[in-house]
Amino acid sequence: MRFWPRLMQKIAFGVLWGSAIVTISFLVLIIFFILKEGLPSVTWEFLTTEPEAMGREGGIFPTIIATIYLTVVSVIMSAVIGVGAAVYLTEYTRDSGVTKVIRFATETLAGVPSIIFGLFGFAFLVTFLQLGFSILSGAITLSLMLLPTIIRTSEEALKSVPNSYREGSLALGANKWTTIVKVVLPAALPGIITGLVLSLGRSIGETAAVWLTVGGSLNIPISIMDSARPMTLHLYTLAAEGLSLPRAYATASILIIAVWLVNTITNLLMARFSMKLRA
């Protein structure tokens, strides 16, 4: 009788390990293939010059600038609204019909396909509000896509802060807002940053919504009202239209390296911040 539970435990453990190994293997395979095909074409000239002949020649410098512009603006917009909504849901409300509606709307928003966001951005922002194909139109569209992730991760991070922190601050005479800003948010910051990093990665890698809102200009964007071509859209154009597969692989390699650098740097900074917070 004791043999059967142990056998089931070993089988379950083996299945879990196998699932993890398969997942990691696919990740390594994809990254290895892209870097193998793309890194030979990545040169300093490729990174610092403008595209020529619709991308068949030249580099990707304008697309790098456009990606940075679009990512930073969209994450700032979504972070302000998302963290604010999470603070409201966690600190200022109790479970009620209103909070249930907000959470349901957030979960529904998370399940909407990105092409639908792009169509909304094109119809409402580009056409109705006459913002045109611009970084601003794309950033607003992307910020709507990132809101569910930031709200949920920030809400869970705020809930993980012990109530004793709040009670201690209030007992010392601080009001509720001061307690949230000085005590709760710093304690929840690692979890909030995790949500922002996830959002950052998604905004860098998004294509469908960007395609319908940002445009495809290969010029270096000067302001957020300029049209631009982020690296994902440039990669799609190069591959889909058969302009240059080697440069498409090279652009994909830069995207992978960029996401890896952002995640690594953020994890290092948050580790140092957590150590200082504990000290």
N, C-alpha and C positions, 0 to 999 in steps of 0.2 A: 504493500500500500504506500510505503514511503518512496518507493522507486519512481512511481508515476509522476508525482509533483516535481521531483528533481529533474526528471527527463524533460518535462514541459518547460521548466525554468531554463534548462540548457538550450532547448530548441528556441525559445523566445529570445534568449540572449544572443544566440547565433544569428537569428533573423535580424535583430536590431543592429548587430555589428555588420552584417552583410549589407543592410540598407545604407548604413553610414559609409561603408567602403565604396559601394556603387555610386553614391552621390558625389563623394570626393573624387572618384575616378573620372566621372563625366566632367566635373569642373576642371580637373587637371588636363584632361584630353582636349577640351575646348580651348583653354588658355594656351596650351602647348602648340596646338595647330595654328591658332591665330598668330601667336608670336613667331612661330617658325616661318610662316608665310609673309609676315609683315615687317619684322625687324630689319631684314636686309635692305628694305627700301626707306627706312627711317634714317635721315641724315640731318645735319644742322641746317642745310639749305631747305630741306623739306619742311622743317619746323618754322623757319623764319622768312619764307618768301610767299608771295601771293600766287593763287592758282592761275594757270594759263590754259588756254584752249579748253575752257569749261571743266578744268580739273584733270585733263589728260597729262598735263605737265605742270611744273611749278610745285608750290608747297601748300600748306594749309593754315598759314598764320591767321588770316581773317576768320577762319572757322574756329580757331582756338579762342580768339578774342570774343567772338559771338557766343561760344559755349560758356565762357566765364561770366559774361554779361548776363545772359539768360538765367544761368544757374543761381547766381548771387541774388539777383532781383527777385526771382520766384521764391527762393528759400526764405529771404527776409520777409516777404509778404505773408507767406504761409506760416512762418514762425510766430509773427506778431499775433495773427488771428488765432492760430491753433493753440498756442500756449495760453492766450487769454481765455479762449473757450474752455480749455482744460481747468484753468484756475477757477472759472465761474462754476463749472460742473462739480468740482471737488470741494471748494471752500465756501461757496455762497449758496448752494442749493442742497436740498435733500432729495431722495428718490421720490419723484412725483410724475404726474403726467407730462409736464413740460420737459423734464430731463429724459424721460423715455422717448419722447418725440425727437429730441435733439440727437440722442444716441442712435435711434433708428435711422434718422436722416444721414448721420455720419457713416453708419455701416452700409447704407444703400449707396452713398456717394463712392464708397470704396469699391463697390462692385460694378460701377459704370465703366464700360470699355473706353480706352483712351481716345479712340477715333470719334466717339460721341462728344467727349470734351472738346476735341478739335473742331467738330462741326458747330458746337455751341459757340466756341471762340470766334470762328469765322463769321457766323451769322450775327452774333450779338456785338462782339467787340470790333471786329474788322469792318463789318458792313453797317450795322445799325448805329453804333457809337462813332463810326468813322475814324477809328484809330489806325486803320490801315494795316498792312502787313508790317509788323514792327516787333521789336523785342518786348515792348510793353504788352502788346496783345498776347504774345506767347507766354510771358511771365505770369500774367493774370490767369491764363488758362492752366498753366502748370501748377500754380499755387492752389487752385481748386482741386487738382488731382492729389496734391500732397497733404491737404488738410486732414483727411481721415487718419493717415499714419501718424502725423504729429499730434493730433488730438488724443488718440488712443494711447500712444506711448507716454505722452506728457501726463495724461490722467492717471495711468498706472504708476508712474514715477511719483506723483504727488500723493497718491494713496499709500505708497510704501513708506512715507515719512511718518515716524511714530507720533501719535497724538501728544505724547509727553513733551515734545518740542514746542508744539503750539501752546499747550497749557503752561509750560514754564515761561514762555515769552509773555503771554497774557498776564500771568501772575506778577511779572516784573513791571507791569504798567504799560506795555506796548499795546497799541490798538491792533485791530485785525489786519489792516493793510500793511502796517509795519512788520507784523509777524510773518505775513506771506512773503514780503520782499526780502526781509533780512534773515529769516530762519527757514521757511519752508522751501522756497525756490532754490537757495544754495544747496540744501540737502538733497533736493530732487534733481539737481542739475545733471549728474551723470546719465540718468535715465532720459532726460529731455534731450541731451546732446545725442544720445543713441538714436532717437527718433529723427533728429535733424540730419544725422549722417545717412540714415536709410533714405530719407527724402532727397538728400543731396545726390545719392547714387541714382535714384530713379529719375531725377530731373536731368542729370547728365546723359542718361541713356534713353530718354524718351524721343520718339520720332513722329508718330502719327499726329499727335496734338500740335507739335511744332510745325509740321509740314503745312497745316491749314491756317496757321496764324502768323508765323514769323516771316514767311516768304522764302526766297532763295538767293538773295543778293550775295555776290562774292566780294563785295566791298567791305572794308573794315568799318564796323559800326562805331559811330562817334557818340550818339545819344541813344536813349531807350526808344526813341521814336523812329529809328532807322530800321530798315529791313536787313536781315542777316541770314547766314546759313551756318547753323551749328554743326559740329562734327558728325553727329548722328545723321542729320539730313544730307550732309555731304557724302558720307559713307553710303547711304541708301542710293543717292543719285549715281555715284560712281559704279556701284554694283548692278543696280536695276537697269541702267541704260547701257551697261557694258563699256563705259568710257575707259576705265583702267582698273582691273582687278588688283594688280600689285599695290596701287595707291589706296584702294579700298581696304586691303588687308593692313597696310601701314597705318591708316587712320583708325582702324579698329584696334590695333596694338596700342596706339596713343591713348585711346579711350580706356582700355583695360589698365594701363599703367597709371592713368590719372585717377581712376577710381581706387586702385590699390594704394596710391600715395595719400589720397584724402583719408581713407579708412585708417591707414597706419599712423599718420600724423595725429589724427583725432584721438585714436586710442592711447597714444603716448601722452598727449596733453591731458586727457581725462585721467590717466593713471597718476600723473604727477599732481593733478588737482585733488584727486581722492586722497592721496597721501597727505597733502597739506591740510585737507579738511579733517582727517582723522587726528592729525597732530594738534 
